[in-house]
Amino acid sequence: MSFNDEKLAPAVLQSASRYEIPEGFRAVAMQSAGPLPILQNGNHVDVIIDSAIVLEQVLVIDIAEQSGRQATIVLAVPVENSAMIANAAALGVVSLVLVG
């Protein structure tokens, strides 16, 4: 599934570190199962579970860095996919790929 700019309402920057969650989406926090590319708020990523791309061009709405821990990435995920992504994230089987 791909989310291009025609489907998404424009992301609105709420503060220096966080984007507003678009209508019809949910914020899902996760840590990548593999190494993360250098990400910034407003980037788009593909979400990979079990070697398959399950969501494309997902908006990164926040990144929480903690000393000594892997960064937590918050993504804007469509409502219909939020449970699947949250469950996979809890199991630690999600990888993220930066979209150029």
N, C-alpha and C positions, 0 to 999 in steps of 0.2 A: 504494500500500500504506500502511496506517495502523497505527500502533502506539499503542494506547490503554493505559490503566492495567491493564485486565484481562489483556492479553497479556504485560506486562512484570513481572518481579519488581521489588519496590521498589528504587529506586536507593539505594545506601548511600554516604553521604559518608565518604570515607577521610581527607581532610584539608581544610583551608580552600580548597584550590584544585583538588581532583580528586574525581570520583565513581568508585566501583568499576564495572568493566565487567560488566553483567548476563550471566548464563549464556546461551550461544547467540548472543552478540554479539561483535563485534570493534571495537577502537578504530581509527578512520580519521582521520588528520590531514589538514587541507586549509586552503587559503586561498580565500575566496570570489572568484568571477570579477567580481562587482559589489560595490558598497558594502555593508558589513555593518551590520545594526542593532546597537544596543548590546546585547551578550549577556553573560550570567552563567552560571556553572556551574549546572546543574540546569534551565536553560531547555530548551524544546523548539522545534525548527525543522523546516520543510519543506525538502527538498532538491530543487532544480530543475536539470535537465540539458536543454539544447536546448529551452527554453521549456515543458517538461513537468514536473509534480511527479512525481518517481519514488519518494520516500519522504515520509511525513507523520509529524509529531510525534516526531522523532528527538531523543534526549537529548544535550545538550551536556555532556560529562564533563570537559572542560578547555579553557582558553583560554591560549595562550602569547603574551604581548605582547613585542615586541622593538623597541627604538628604531629609528626610520627604516624599519621594515618593516610590512607588513600583518599583523594578528594571525593566528596559526595556531589553528584551531578543531579540537578533537578530539571526534568524535561516536561514540556507541555505535550501530553499524550491524549488522543481522542478518547472520549468517554468509553466507546465500545471496545477499545484496546487496553484500557487502564488496568483492569484486573489481571490480564495476561502478563503485562509488562511488570506490574508490581510483584506478582508471584514469582516470575523468573528472576527479578532483581533480588528478592528475598532468598532465593536459592543460590544466588551468585553465578548465574549462567548467562548474564547479559554482557555483550561487548558493544562498544560504541565506535563508529568510524566517522571521522570528520568529513563533511561534504564540502567540496571546494567550489 
